[in-house]
Amino acid sequence: MTKSRALAFAAIVLSLPAAALAADAPADHDVSVLHCARLVDPVAGKLLGATTVIVADGRIKELRSGTVDGKPYEDAAHQAGASYRQIELADATCMPGLIDSHAHLTVQFSKTTYSDQFRLNPADYAILGTLYARRTLLAGFTTVRNLGDSHNESIALRNAINAGTVPGPRIFSAGQFVGTTGGHADQTDGYRWDLQGDPGPKDGIINSPDDAWKAVRQHYKDGADMIKIMPSGGVLDESASADNSQMTLEEIKAVVAAAHDYGFTVAAHAHGAEAIRRAVLGGVDSIEHGTFMNDEDIKLMKEHGTWYVPTIIAGKFAEEKAKEGWYPPQVTAKALQVGPIIQATAGKAYKAGVKIAFGTDAGVYPHGENAKEFEYMVQAGMPPMFVLQAATTHAAELLHKQNDLGQIAVGRQADVIAVPGNPLNDITAMQRVSFVMKGGVVYKEDGKPTL
Ligand SMILES: [Zn+2]
C-alpha cells in the first residue's frame, strides 16, 4: 500500500461513527420497560413481587410496582426521537447486575498454563481476555474487580470494553500484582536461574517501603484503578508455601499510604493467619481467600471493618485438578492443603459477623462458572439473600461505588439481570441467568446472547 493510499484508508476508518467501530455491540435502546415477575431488593433484603423497571439513557429512570402498561413510555420515547422496547421477564426474578470482587479476566488455568508462559505474549492474553470477558458478562456479572495480571493487559481490556469495542463487564483493574521477591507475585518463581532476572517495583516486586511507593506510583502511571498485594504465599505459584508471610507490616502500610494518595483501594491476597493480621493492621480494604484466618484475625477484621472475599470455588477447583495431575508437585501439595479448608473458614467468618463480599478468583476455574460460588456460600451457612447482597450492595461498597452500582434504584447504572424462578428457593438458579442488561444495553435475552 502506498503512503497516500494508507493515509486515505486511515481517514475513512477515522471518520466512521463509534457505533460502526463497535460492530459487535448489541443495539442500544434509549428507553426500555422491563416487566419483572419478581425483583430482589438487596438494600432492603427483600424479594418484591411484580415490578416494572423503566430504563432511559443507560440509567434506572423509574421503578413501579406491578406490571405497568408501557404505552405512555413508548409514546414519550417516540416523541423525543428515542428508540423504545418492552421486555417481558415472566416467571423470572430480576436483580442488580452481579459483581465479582475477584477475577482474572485475561488468564484461565489449564494443564498447559506453566509452559504457556514461555510461548504466549501479552497480546495473546489480551485476546483471550476478550473471550473470557464476554463469558463473564453473559453469566450475569456486569462488574468485576480484576485482581492482578502479568502485563497490565486487563487495563487495555477495560479500556476496550468501556469504548464499546468488545463486550464485557465493567472492569476495575489492579493492573500487575504487587508482592516481594520469590513470593506469590513473582512471575519468575520456579524458572531456571539464568531466566529469573531480578524483577523490581516496575514489575510489581518490592522489597522495602520505598519500593512500595514506587510500585503504587507506577500503577497510577499505568492507569490502574486499585492495588492488589500478596502478603502471604499462594497456591498456584511454584514456591514452597501457600501461607507464609511475604510482606512486612511496614511494606503493607507503605502500599496503603501510597494507594490512598491516588484514591486506590487495596486488596490483599492472604491465606496465612499472620499475613492476614499484618494486612488488616496495615489498613487494606479486603482480605482475599483468608483460608487460615484465626479468631484474632476475625476480631481485628471486625474492628477495622475489613472486607472478606472468600473465593470458595477456586479452592475446590484447584483441589480437584491437583488430584487429576494438572499442576507441578509443589503446587499440587499446596492445592490439597488449602482446598478443603476455605469453605469452612467462610462459614465461620459469616457467623462471626465479618463483612463479606462475593468473589471467586475466576481464571483459576473456567470463566463463566462464577455463579457456582453462590451455592458454595449457601452450603457454608449463609442465607440466600445474604449471598445475593454479597454480590451486589456489599461488593459495590467494597468498590466505593455504592452510589452507582449494586442496586436497582433511580439514577443508578441500568445493570439488571434475571434468572428463571426464585433464587431464594433454589440458589442454583443463579447458574441459569436468562437476561443481562449492562448500562441499558441488552446482552442476553431468553437465555441467548444477543451478539
Ligand atoms: Zn486471584
Boltz pocket constraint, residues with backbone or C-beta under 6 A from the ligand:
constraints:
  - pocket:
      binder: B
      contacts: [[A, 102], [A, 103], [A, 104], [A, 147], [A, 361]]
      max_distance: 6.0
